[in-house]
Amino acid sequence: MAPYLWTLPFTHLFPSSCFVLDDGNGRTVGYVIGAPDVFAMQRAYPRYAEEILQSEQGKKDVPPPKQLEVLEEWNGPDGKVNPECLAQTAYRIEWLVLDGVEGKRELVEAYRAMLHIDILEGWQGQGWGRKMIERFVEEGVKGVVQGSGGELDFGKGIQLGVAGENTKVVKFYEKLEFKVYPGGEKEGNVWMVRDL
């Protein structure tokens, strides 16, 4: 279900804010994806649900949740990630990117652009991450917002989340002008922001 939560909403709704790193032979070795305005993403999300989640393949991969009123616990009784919670999160963008622990809504309202980046290990440490993030900033956020005729707003800038088990990348982001934003530790993560 992971692609339906953390990649497909961005590539489907904001393809102009998504970039792929190619090894020169057509093999993808990294990507940076995101949304220039998460509230615009929220407004467009019903289209994603209809076109992707409700497609024949989408229903197979992410069975529609039993209910969408109360978010199930992230971990099931067996300690593994609860598939019902994942399905609920896929169907409710509020639970995916807007709501959460205390302080999350304030973060998102201030830093409305959001990004995710991933580069294969053999391609890390060569400057590609810096180049991809700069391209995302200039073309995927500033360029898209400028071309939106005032419909999109990145607020103060960009926000991202670092998983608690991956905090070694915090220094990388700090070199790219991101700073730690308080509150992420309440959910076991690190929130980072970059002013634009």
Protein Blocks (a to p, Z undefined) as FASTA:
>chain_A
ZZmmmmmmmmmmmmmlcccddehlopafbdcdddfblklmmmmmmmmmmmmmmmmklmmm
mgcdfbfkbccdfbafkopacfklmmmmmmmmklmmmgccehklmmmmmmmcccdddddf
klgonommmmmmmmmmmmmmmmmmmmnnopacehjbccddddfklmmmmmmmmmnopacd
ehjlmnopacddddZZ
